[in-house]
Amino acid sequence: MNQNHIPPTVHRTYGADDLSQAASFAGGFINFGDWRGIDLTAPTPEDRVRSQEQLYRRVLREFPEPREQLRLAEVGCGRGLGAALALREFRFAAVTGVDIHPDQIERARAVNARALATYPDRLAYTLGAADELPFPEGSLDGIYSVEAAQHFRELTSFADETARVLRPGGRLVVTTFFTSTGQDVAERLSILLGSFADGLDVAHPVDGFTADLTKVGFTTVAAESIGADVWPGLDRYLENAVPSDHWSRNFLTAWRDGLLDYYVVTAERA
Ligand SMILES: C[S@@+](CC[C@H](N)C(=O)[O-])C[C@H]1O[C@@H](n2cnc3c(N)ncnc32)[C@H](O)[C@@H]1O
């Protein structure tokens, strides 16, 4: 797959349907959020935005200080708010948001027009795919991705591409939901969750991804489960945002049943 071959469900979801406008999300971000420290008694749309920003901060803190020299790319940047946050709060040398969907790149440029004007040489949004990254070999110090890898058809070429464009010692940080390993896991997820049933999300076992990274030359590959900070908070928010029988409420069940979990995967390019 590359940017000329967007899977139909991905094309629709981030094109005409514009998932960022769904009641499950808020503020233009499209991720399930890190809910640590947020009062779950009656979470508001402002809390929802905070959860999504906190997920970005959790990922970005994985790039060690000093950060001022680091040139980064985000794969699957959506509306680009996370890339702008990265530059504003973490003071990286440069951040380029990459997305496979032309509508998302257009939205990212419009939504972040002020940030683009403030950092003309340091912030950019560009079309590109996880398996065909628009960067020369060894040109980046870091790559991160927030809740996008579940859409990639397979992760071997993503691992290959990140290894190609990172310099030796460069760091990769990927957060999203990955599955457990087991024969019927994908089938059970398709029954529980509409996004797996319609092909928007792909069941990627976390062990397979970490093995791919090791195979292409990453070292210190680690997968940290952060599900306890994601699923209960998300479900509490969904309780008021979607009908009680909406399939998205089954993410909590899928996590409790051990079918999937939310991870932060980190790795260093040898
Ligand atoms: C759930 S959204 C996350 C957006 C953003 N990271 C956030 O947290 O707000 C996933 C994004 O990944 C993009 N995407 C899907 N498949 C991709 C691929 N193969 N390569 C690059 N981007 C992809 C989609 O177009 C979408 O904008």
The ligand as an ORCA input file, in Angstrom:
! r2SCAN-3c Opt
* xyz 0 1
  C      -7.049      7.686     14.149
  S      -6.314      8.881     13.108
  C      -5.081      9.562     14.207
  C      -4.742     10.972     13.884
  C      -3.785     11.653     14.867
  N      -2.592     10.870     15.068
  C      -4.456     11.915     16.192
  O      -4.133     11.236     17.187
  O      -5.292     12.809     16.256
  C      -5.351      7.894     11.981
  C      -4.719      8.672     10.814
  O      -3.820      7.767     10.136
  C      -3.904      7.994      8.739
  N      -3.438      6.774      8.048
  C      -4.099      5.608      7.862
  N      -3.353      4.730      7.194
  C      -2.170      5.337      6.922
  C      -0.963      4.946      6.257
  N      -0.832      3.724      5.739
  N       0.049      5.820      6.174
  C      -0.065      7.080      6.716
  N      -1.186      7.516      7.349
  C      -2.214      6.651      7.475
  C      -5.381      8.324      8.515
  O      -5.599      8.989      7.291
  C      -5.699      9.154      9.762
  O      -5.528     10.526      9.512
*
